[in-house]
Amino acid sequence: MSVHTQAKPSLTIKRRLNAPPARVFSAWTEPEKIMRWFGPAGARCTHAEFDARVGGRFTIAAISPDGERHQVGGTVREVVPDRKLVYSWAWHSTPERESLVTVEFKPDGDGTLLTLTHEQFADADARDRHLHGWNATLDKFERLFEEAAGRGAHGTFYWNELLARDVDGAKRFYAETLGWSFEPVPTPDGGTYWIAAVGGRRVGGIFDIGGRAYDGVPESWMAYIAVDDVDARAKKALAAGATVMRPAFDVPGVGRIVILREPGGAGIGWITPAAA
C-alpha cells in the first residue's frame, strides 16, 4: 500500500540586480544594509542581526505602516559565500510555523540573478501572504542597486536635505504639493530622520533642527556632493580656503560625511557613499 503526502506550499521569485554577487550577498546579510531594504513600502525596519555562518542566528524587526510590530528569525543551515544562503524562517508570533528560505546569487554578466525560494509553508494562505511581502520587499532591494548605479560618481550631487524646525509642516507641504511620501529612520541619538520618496525613488531627507543645539541655524536645503575620499578632499578644501562646520563622521550604511563652509560662505556636505 502506498501513502501519498501532499507537498507543502512554496514560492520562487527571481530578480536580476545591477551589482555583482559579492555586493548583493553583502546587502542581504549585513545588518546596516538590511535596515535599508527589509519590509514592503512604508514599513520601517527597526532592528537587524544576521550571523551568516552555519548555525548562526538572524533576527529582523520592523513596524508596518499601521504601527503593528513584527519580528522574524531563524537559523542559518547552509552558506556558500557570495553564492547561496539557506536558513529557517519563523515569525515571533507563530514560532511553530517554521518554513525554509533559500537565496541563490548567480553571476549574470556584470550583475546578479537572485533566486529566492521559500518553502514548507503551513498552508496556501501563508504562502500567498509571503509572496506579496517578498515581492514588495524585493522591489526595495532592487532599487538599492539602481540608486547606487545612478548616483555616487565623484564630484556629482548625491543627496538633498531639508533642515526644518516644523518637520510635520514640511512633510505636509511637500506631500500636498509634490506628492512625496516619507519613511521614518531612527537616528543614533533617539531622533527620527525622514526620507522623502516619489514613485518609490528616494529624493531627499528632512533633518529636525528643532533642538537648542541648532539655535541660530536657518531653515534651508543642504546639498551633498559625492567624493572619492572625504578625508583627503576635506584637506584640499581647507587648503583652498574652506572651513569645517562639522568634522568628518560616519553614518552606518550611508557613508562618511563632512560639512564645510566654502570660501564664499555657503554650506555644503561632502560624502563618500557606503557601498550598497
C-alpha positions as CSV (number, residue, x, y, z in Angstrom):
1,M,0.0,0.0,0.0
2,S,1.4,3.4,-0.9
3,V,0.8,6.5,1.1
4,H,0.7,9.9,-0.7
5,T,1.6,13.0,1.3
6,Q,0.7,16.4,-0.1
7,A,3.7,18.7,-0.7
8,K,3.6,21.8,1.4
9,P,3.1,25.1,-0.5
10,S,6.2,27.0,-1.7
11,L,7.2,30.0,-3.8
12,T,10.1,31.1,-6.0
13,I,11.0,34.6,-7.1
14,K,13.8,35.7,-9.5
15,R,15.3,39.2,-9.8
16,R,18.2,40.5,-11.8
17,L,20.2,43.0,-9.8
18,N,22.6,45.7,-11.1
19,A,25.5,44.6,-8.9
20,P,27.9,41.7,-8.7
21,P,27.1,38.7,-6.3
22,A,29.6,39.8,-3.6
23,R,27.8,43.2,-3.2
24,V,24.3,41.6,-3.3
25,F,25.3,39.0,-0.7
26,S,26.7,41.7,1.5
27,A,23.5,43.8,1.2
28,W,21.5,40.7,2.1
29,T,23.5,39.8,5.3
30,E,25.0,43.0,6.8
31,P,22.6,44.5,9.4
32,E,23.2,48.1,8.4
33,K,22.2,47.3,4.9
34,I,19.3,45.1,5.8
35,M,17.8,48.1,7.7
36,R,17.6,50.0,4.3
37,W,15.5,47.5,2.4
38,F,13.7,44.9,4.6
39,G,10.0,45.1,4.5
40,P,7.4,46.4,2.0
41,A,7.0,50.1,1.1
42,G,6.0,52.1,4.2
43,A,7.4,49.6,6.6
44,R,10.3,50.6,8.9
45,C,13.0,48.1,9.8
46,T,14.0,48.8,13.4
47,H,16.5,46.0,14.2
48,A,18.6,43.6,12.2
49,E,21.1,40.9,13.1
50,F,22.4,38.3,10.7
51,D,25.2,35.8,11.6
52,A,26.0,34.4,8.2
53,R,27.6,31.2,9.4
54,V,26.2,27.7,9.6
55,G,24.4,27.6,13.0
56,G,24.3,31.4,13.2
57,R,21.0,33.2,14.0
58,F,19.2,36.0,12.4
59,T,16.6,38.4,13.8
60,I,14.8,41.2,12.0
61,A,12.2,43.5,13.4
62,A,10.0,46.0,11.6
63,I,7.0,48.2,12.1
64,S,4.3,48.2,9.4
65,P,2.6,51.4,8.2
66,D,-0.3,50.8,10.5
67,G,2.0,50.7,13.5
68,E,2.0,46.9,14.0
69,R,5.3,45.4,15.1
70,H,6.7,42.3,13.5
71,Q,9.7,40.1,14.2
72,V,11.1,37.2,12.3
73,G,14.1,35.0,12.9
74,G,15.8,31.7,12.2
75,T,19.0,29.6,12.0
76,V,21.4,29.5,9.1
77,R,21.7,26.0,7.7
78,E,24.0,26.4,4.7
79,V,26.3,29.1,3.5
80,V,28.3,29.4,0.2
81,P,29.8,32.9,0.4
82,D,28.5,35.2,-2.3
83,R,26.6,32.3,-3.9
84,K,24.0,30.7,-1.6
85,L,22.2,31.0,1.8
86,V,19.7,28.6,3.4
87,Y,18.0,29.4,6.7
88,S,14.9,28.6,8.7
89,W,12.2,31.3,9.0
90,A,9.6,31.8,11.7
91,W,7.7,34.8,12.9
92,H,8.0,35.6,16.6
93,S,4.2,35.4,16.9
94,T,3.9,31.9,15.4
95,P,7.2,30.1,16.2
96,E,5.6,26.7,15.5
97,R,5.1,27.6,11.8
98,E,8.7,27.3,10.7
99,S,9.5,27.4,7.0
100,L,12.7,27.4,4.9
101,V,14.3,30.2,2.8
102,T,17.0,29.6,0.1
103,V,18.6,32.5,-1.6
104,E,20.9,31.9,-4.6
105,F,23.2,34.6,-6.1
106,K,24.3,33.7,-9.6
107,P,26.6,35.9,-11.7
108,D,24.9,37.3,-14.7
109,G,27.2,39.5,-16.8
110,D,28.1,42.4,-14.6
111,G,25.0,41.8,-12.4
112,T,23.4,39.0,-10.3
113,L,20.5,36.8,-10.9
114,L,18.9,36.3,-7.4
115,T,16.6,33.4,-6.9
116,L,14.6,33.2,-3.7
117,T,12.8,30.0,-2.8
118,H,10.6,29.9,0.3
119,E,9.1,26.5,1.1
120,Q,7.4,24.4,3.7
121,F,4.6,26.8,4.4
122,A,1.8,25.7,6.7
123,D,-0.8,26.5,4.1
124,A,-1.5,28.2,0.8
125,D,-2.7,31.4,2.6
126,A,0.6,31.8,4.3
127,R,2.4,31.2,1.0
128,D,0.3,33.9,-0.7
129,R,0.9,36.5,2.1
130,H,4.6,35.9,1.9
131,L,4.6,36.1,-1.9
132,H,3.1,39.6,-1.7
133,G,5.5,40.6,1.1
134,W,8.6,39.2,-0.7
135,N,7.8,40.9,-4.0
136,A,7.3,44.3,-2.3
137,T,10.4,43.8,-0.3
138,L,12.5,42.8,-3.3
139,D,11.2,45.9,-5.1
140,K,13.0,48.0,-2.4
141,F,16.1,45.6,-2.5
142,E,16.3,46.1,-6.3
143,R,16.1,49.9,-6.0
144,L,19.0,49.8,-3.6
145,F,21.3,48.9,-6.5
146,E,19.5,51.0,-9.1
147,E,20.1,54.1,-6.9
148,A,23.8,53.1,-6.3
149,A,24.4,52.6,-10.0
150,G,22.9,56.0,-10.9
151,R,24.4,58.0,-8.0
152,G,27.7,58.4,-6.3
153,A,30.2,59.3,-9.0
154,H,32.9,61.6,-7.7
155,G,32.1,65.3,-8.0
156,T,28.3,64.8,-8.6
157,F,25.4,65.9,-6.4
158,Y,24.3,62.9,-4.3
159,W,21.7,64.0,-1.8
160,N,19.5,66.9,-0.7
161,E,18.4,67.5,2.9
162,L,15.9,70.0,4.3
163,L,16.9,71.4,7.7
164,A,13.5,72.1,9.3
165,R,12.1,73.1,12.7
166,D,8.5,72.3,11.8
167,V,9.1,68.8,10.4
168,D,5.4,67.9,10.3
169,G,4.6,71.1,8.4
170,A,7.4,70.4,5.9
171,K,6.2,66.9,5.3
172,R,2.6,68.1,4.8
173,F,3.8,70.8,2.4
174,Y,5.8,68.5,0.1
175,A,3.2,65.7,0.3
176,E,0.4,68.1,-0.8
177,T,2.4,69.9,-3.5
178,L,4.8,67.3,-4.9
179,G,3.2,64.0,-3.8
180,W,6.2,63.0,-1.7
181,S,5.9,60.1,0.8
182,F,8.0,59.9,3.9
183,E,9.7,57.0,5.6
184,P,11.0,57.4,9.2
185,V,14.5,56.2,10.0
186,P,15.7,56.2,13.7
187,T,18.9,58.1,14.4
188,P,21.5,57.1,17.0
189,D,20.5,59.9,19.3
190,G,16.9,58.7,19.5
191,G,15.5,61.1,17.0
192,T,14.0,60.5,13.6
193,Y,15.3,61.3,10.1
194,W,12.7,61.4,7.4
195,I,13.5,60.1,3.9
196,A,11.4,61.6,1.1
197,A,10.4,59.5,-1.9
198,V,8.4,59.9,-5.1
199,G,7.3,56.9,-7.1
200,G,9.3,54.7,-4.8
201,R,12.5,56.6,-5.5
202,R,14.3,58.3,-2.7
203,V,14.8,62.0,-3.5
204,G,15.9,63.6,-0.2
205,G,15.6,63.8,3.5
206,I,14.3,66.0,6.3
207,F,16.6,66.7,9.3
208,D,15.0,68.1,12.5
209,I,16.8,71.2,13.8
210,G,14.2,72.0,16.5
211,G,16.6,71.3,19.4
212,R,18.6,74.0,21.2
213,A,21.8,72.8,19.7
214,Y,20.6,74.2,16.4
215,D,19.7,77.7,17.7
216,G,20.7,80.2,15.0
217,V,20.8,77.6,12.2
218,P,18.4,78.8,9.5
219,E,15.9,76.5,7.8
220,S,17.3,75.7,4.4
221,W,18.1,72.9,2.0
222,M,21.6,71.4,2.3
223,A,23.1,69.7,-0.7
224,Y,25.7,66.8,-0.6
225,I,28.3,66.1,-3.2
226,A,29.8,62.6,-3.6
227,V,33.6,62.5,-3.4
228,D,36.0,59.6,-3.7
229,D,37.8,60.2,-0.4
230,V,36.1,62.6,2.0
231,D,39.1,63.0,4.3
232,A,41.6,63.7,1.6
233,R,39.2,66.0,-0.2
234,A,38.4,67.9,3.0
235,K,42.2,68.6,3.4
236,K,42.2,70.1,-0.1
237,A,39.1,72.1,0.7
238,L,40.8,73.6,3.8
239,A,43.9,74.5,1.9
240,A,41.7,76.2,-0.7
241,G,40.1,78.4,2.0
242,A,37.1,76.4,3.2
243,T,36.3,75.9,6.9
244,V,34.8,72.9,8.7
245,M,31.3,73.2,10.0
246,R,31.3,69.6,11.3
247,P,34.3,67.3,11.2
248,A,34.1,64.1,9.2
249,F,31.7,61.4,10.7
250,D,30.4,58.0,9.7
251,V,26.7,57.1,9.2
252,P,26.4,53.3,9.1
253,G,25.1,52.1,5.8
254,V,25.1,55.6,4.3
255,G,28.7,56.8,4.2
256,R,31.4,59.2,5.6
257,I,30.4,62.8,5.6
258,V,32.0,66.2,6.3
259,I,30.1,69.5,6.4
260,L,32.1,72.5,5.0
261,R,31.6,76.2,4.5
262,E,33.2,77.1,1.2
263,P,35.1,80.4,0.9
264,G,32.1,82.3,-0.4
265,G,30.2,81.3,2.8
266,A,27.8,78.7,1.5
267,G,27.4,75.4,3.4
268,I,27.9,72.1,1.6
269,G,28.1,68.5,2.6
270,W,30.7,66.1,1.0
271,I,30.1,62.4,1.3
272,T,31.9,59.2,0.4
273,P,28.9,56.8,0.0
274,A,28.9,53.4,1.6
275,A,28.8,50.6,-0.9
276,A,25.3,49.2,-1.4
